[in-house]
Every structure is written in structure tokens, then in C-alpha cells.
Amino acid sequence: MEKKRAVVIGATGQIGRAAVDILVRDGWDVTAVSRSGGKDENWPDEVKIVRADRNNDAEFAAAIGDGCDVVVDVVAYGAAHARQLTAMADRIGSAVVLSTTVVYEDDKGRNFDTAREPGGFPHLPVPIHESQRTVQPGETTYSTGKIALEQELLAAGDRLPITVLRAGAVYGPYSSFPYELYFVKRNLDGRRKRVLDFGGEGLFHRVSVRTLAELIRLAAKRPGSRVLNACDPEVPTVAEIGMAIDAIMDVEAPETILIDGPSTEPYVGKTSWMIEHPVICDMVAAEKELGYRPVENYDKSLQEMVEWLVEQLAGRDWKEAFPLLAQTHPHLFDYVAEDAWFTKALK
């Protein structure tokens, strides 16, 4: 029996690597497409490697070739990329495309683009269903570009079955924005105190690359036009994430000082999960549509992430290891500011 063919766009990134791996193990003939034309050392030799720029129509079409059973696109963004995909509906059996849960907004129009404004953080229902209101499509922000992508794709659902996966905050090896680093580096540096705002109770639904890969695998096997949340079965608080990392690293838990509400200091107590209101997504639709069941518990997924982070930091400055995170959060490890805060707060 001839293998079905899958083309993974963005194959050398965090999500793409996991997608290629699981599809190969599931029996697909996989073409791994990326701008670098790179290959993960764990991929078998039969994975076909193609160098192509996602933004170049000719290169994109050449990567698809004469046709494939499924395209898995983890880097698509905006209406133009959607049209690029749907224009090739006659050569593609179905598609699985990555979106994000930050497209949601509350009934008063608050969303993740307004979150930094006073009173602008969204008050979303718990849990969030796929029918929840979303931002308006556009090209000005990440969330507006993603919803433009979604709407353009779903409008062509009669010609090309497309599963849109709204992923939570993705974590796992090969991350460019490993927010777990907040705890891992402090432990490596021997910091014996840490401070968390909002009482360490922030709840922001996340998804491991392993969970996301499983959802991609299931969607590839069951084509259809739909939007599905893609999140982990568990939603730990920020404080619980810190404690889990301490246990994995086998370090005595540091003294954790919890602030009621947001920290007044710009570089103290803040992680990317410190949020005013919970963001928790419903996974019932994925269970019903795809037959999804959890494939890995949180502790195991987190352990893989922590071990990778420790390896990346060996002999390197964190800003060299994670330049994109350093660019957006340059003061993530401002220990001078932290120590001054501790001295003042604990008097």
C-alpha cells in the first residue's frame, strides 16, 4: 500500500520538528520544508528535505509538487498565506494550519492587543469555547493577522478541508521564547528568593509540542473544515510551574514571595504567565472531532523542556542562547533590581 504524502511547512521550527517526527512514525511519507533546508538529527533518512521560502509563491508551489494528501502549515500568517494555500486546492487533499488562542476577545472588546492598557486585559469565559468572539481581521498585530488567516481559509472550506488549530502558549524543546527559563536560570544561578506577582496564581493555558503534534496527527487522518482549541489537559498556575521545575532540577524550593496584584516595579516578579484573569480553553471539540486523548502528562513534558534549557545554557550567556527572548524581555534576570526590591520589601 502506497504511503500518503504529508508536506510540513516550517519543518525546522519548534512545532514543525515535532510534526515531522510524529507523522513519520504514523506511516506518512513526509516532505520537510523550511527556509534553511535543515534536517533534525532524529529524522530518518526517508524524510525529504526541501528548501523554500514560505513567502515565495513559486518556491511554495514547487515544495507541494504534483500534489499531497495533507499540508501541515505551522508558519502561515495573514490572508495572503491563506490565499496561497487555497489557490492550490486542486493539489492538496486537506490542510492543518496553526493559529493561536490569542485571537479571542471578551464581550466588551478587550483582547490581548489591549491587555497592557489600563483595564484592558480580557475577561474571557472559563473555559473558552471555539465559538467565543474574536478580534477583527487585519495585518497590524499577530492576533489580527491570525484571524485574517483563519477566515480566509475557512471561506474556502468547500474546496479544501482545513483544520485550524488554535494553539495555547507552546512549550517544549527548540523554543525561541522559553518562558520556563524564568525559573530554570534562577535555579542554575543559585537564587534563593523569587517574587511572583498576582499571587503566583496566573492561569494561562499552554500546550506542549507533543500534545500539539498529536492533534496535528489526528487532524491529518480525519480531514475536515473546523476550528479547534489546541491545549494541554492540565493548567498549572505560575507558582505550580515554578515548583515543578524545582523538583525536576532537584533543588530546594526557593523562598517565594507573592505579591497581591501586579508588581509596581517594572522588572520584578513578572513572567509572561502573570495575568489578571484566567485564560483556559475548552478541549471538548477536539475530543469529539478528532478523538483526541491526552498523550503525555505535564511533568513529563516539562522535564523534556527543562533538560533542553539546561543544555542550551551550558557555557553560554542566556541572551546568546535565546536572542529573541532577550530582545523582548531584556531585563528578565535583573538581579540588582530584584535584590533592591527584596531589601525594601522585607524591612
N, C-alpha and C positions, 0 to 999 in steps of 0.2 A: 504493500500500500504506500503510495507516494505521500511524503510529508507535506503538511500545509506550510505555507511560507508566511513568516512574520517579518516586517520591517520596523525596526525600532529607531526613531529619530531622537537624537540626543543621547546616544548609547553610552558615552563615556562619563556622563554625569552621575550623581548620586543615585537617582531613581533609575536611569537608563541601565546602569550596570546590573542592578537587581532584576530589572525586567528581562534583560537578555538571558541572565542566568536561569530564571525560573521557566522561561519559555523553552529554552534548550532542553532543560530537564523534563519538560512536559511533552517533548517529542516534536517541537516545531523546527523547521528549517529557518534559521534566523539570520537576517542581514542587519548588521550593527552600523548605523550611520552617525557620523559626527563631523564637526569641522576639522578636528585634528586627525581623524582617521586612526585613532588609537585603539588599543585592544587590552582588555583586562587580562591579567596573567592567569586568572582562573577559568577563562572561557576555553572551551575545547576548540581544536583546530578547525572543525567544520563550520564555525561561525564565520560568515562572510563579512569582511571589513570594507566599508565604503567611506571615502572622504567626500563630504558635501556640505555646503553652506545652506542652512535652512531658509535663508532669505533669497537664495538664487533659484528662480523657478526652473531653469534648465537642469541644474545640478540636482534639485529635489526630484524632478521627473525621472532623471537618469537613475537615481537611487531606488525609485519604485520599480523601474524596469518595465517589463511587459505586463506585470501585474502581481498582486499578492493577495493573500486571504485576509490579512489584517495589518493595519498600520498602527503602531503604538507611538504616539507623539507626546513626549514629555516636555517639549520646549515651545510648543505653539503659544502664540500670544497675539491677540488682536484679530480684527476682521480680515485683514489681508492674508494671514496664515490660514484662517478658516476657508477662505475662497480658494487658496492654493490647494488645499486638501479636496474640497468638494468638486473642483474642476477635474479631478482625476477619478471621479466616482466610477467610471467605466472600467478602471483598472484595479480598484480596491474593493475587496469583499465587505469589509467593515473597518471601523477605527475605534481606538480607545485613546482619549485625549485628556491630558491633565489640566484641571482648573484648580480652584482654591476656595476654601471656606471664607476667605476674607471678602468675598463678593456679597455676603449677607449684610443687610441693614435692618434697623428696627422700624417700627411703625411711625416714628417721628423723624425718619430720615437720617438718623445717626448711624455711622458706619465706621470702618477702620481708617478711612481717609479723614474723618472728623475727630478721631479718637484723642488727638493731642490738644484739641481746643477745649476751653473750659466747659465742662458738662457735655462734651461731645462723644464720650465713649458710648457705644451702642448698648442698649438694654435688650438683649436678644432672649427669646423664649428658651426654656430648658426642658427638653432638648430641642435643637433646631432641626426642623424638617426641610426637605428639599423645596417645599412649596413656599418657604419663607421669602419675603420680599428681598430684592437685591438692589444693588446700585444701578444707576443708569449706564448704558454702554458708552464708551468713549475711548480715547487714547492718551489721556492725561495722567492716569495713575495705573498701578499694577492691577487693582481690582476692576476698574472700568474697562481696561483692555481685555481682561479675562472674561468679563461678562459679554463684551462685544464678540469675542471668540465663540463663546457658548451659543449665543443667539443665532449667529450666522451658521454655525454647524447644525443646530437643531432644525433650522428652517429648511435644510436640505435632507432631512431625515427620511423622506420618501425615496431619495435616490441613493443615499449612503447611510446605513445604520451606524450610529455613533454613540458610544458610551462616554459621557463626560464624567470624570471623577473629580469631585471637589475635595481635594486633599486638605487635611489639617496641617499643623506645623510639622514638617517632615524631619525625622531624625534618623541617624544611622551613619555608618562609615562613608567617607568621601564627601561629607557636608562642607559647604563653603561658609555656612553660618551655624556652627555648632554651639548652641546656647548652653549646652551642658558644660562647656568649658568654664563657665562662671564658677562652678563648684570644683571641677577637676583640677584646674590650675591652682586654686586656693589651697586645695589639699596637698598638691605637689610642692607648693611654696611654704607649707607648714603654718598656714594661717590658723590660729586657734580661736578666732572670733569671726562671725559673719553677721551681717544685718540684712533683713528682708522686709520690704515694705508690704503694705496691705496684709500684715499678719502672716505672711507666707502662705496665704490661702488662695492665691490666684489659681484659677482653673481654666486652662486653655487647651482644648482638645488637640492632641498630637497624633501622628501616625508614623510608625516605624517603616523603613523601606521594605521590610519583609512583609508586613501587612499590605502595603501598597502594591507590592509585586504580586501577591496572591490575588488581590482584587483585579489587577490587570490580566492575570492568567485566566480568571473566571470569566471576565468580560470578553476576552478574545474567543473563548469557547462558546459563549452564548451571545451572539450579536444582537443588538437592538438599539433603538434610539431612546436615550434616557439620561437623566442627571442623577448621580448618586453621591452621597457623602462618602468619604473615604477616611476613616479614623480608627484609632485603636479601640479595643474593647474596654480599656481602663483609662481613667482620667485622674492621675495623681495631682495633688497640689504642688506648688513650688517647693514648699518645705519637705514634702514627701520625696520629691525628686532628689533634693539635696541629701536626705537621709539614705536613700537607696544608693546613691553614688558613694557615700561614705562607706557603706557596707561592702560594695564591690571593691573599693580600693583598700579595704581592711584598715581604715583609720578610725581613731576615736572621734566621735562626732564633735565638731567644734561647738563652742557656745554660740547659740543662735539668738540674736536679739531681734525681736519682732516689733515693727512699727505699726501702729494703728493708723491705716490710711497711707497716703503717699509720703515718701521721704521729701523733706524740704531741701535737701542737698542734691544737686544735680547728678553727682557721681557716686552716691551712696545708696546701697540697698536695692538697686534696680536690676532686674533681669527682664528679658523680653516676655516672660510669662506673668509679670506683675501687672494684673489688670483689675479694674474696679468691679467688673461684673463677669460672671462665668460665661464661657463660650464652649458649649457642649453640644455635639451633633448627634442626631439620631441615626442609627445604622440599620434600622428595620428594613428599609427599602433594599439595601444591598443584600441583606439576608434573603429576602423574598425573590428579588430579581435574579441574583447570581448564585444563590445557595451558599453565600459566604458564611464561614465559621472561623473563629479565631485560630490562627496557626502558631502563635508564639506568645508566651506571656511577657509582661512588661519587663520583669527583672532580666530575662534572657536577652531581650532586645537592647536594653540599656547597657548590659555588660559588654556586648559587642561594640557599642558606641564608645564606652569609656576606655576600653582596651585600645581602640584605634586612636583615640585622642592622646592617650599617654604615649603611644608610639610616635605620633606626629610631633609631639613636643620634645622628644628626646634630642637634646643638644641644639635646640632651636628656640629663638625668641617667638612668642606666640603671634606677634604681628607678621613675622616672616612666614609662619606656618599657615596663618589664616588672614591674608591681606584684605579680603572683602569685609570680614567681620571687623577687623581693625579700622577700616575706613569708616564704617558706620557707627562703631562703638569704640572710639579710640581711648576712652577713659574707663574701660571695663574693669581694669585692675589698678585703679588709682589708690594704692595702699596708703599714701600720705594723707589723702583726703579722708579715707576710712579711719585711720588712726586718730586724726584730729577730731573726727565726729565721735569716736568712742570715748576719747578723753573728756569731751564736753558733755556727752550724753550720760556718762556713768558717774559724774561728780555727785 
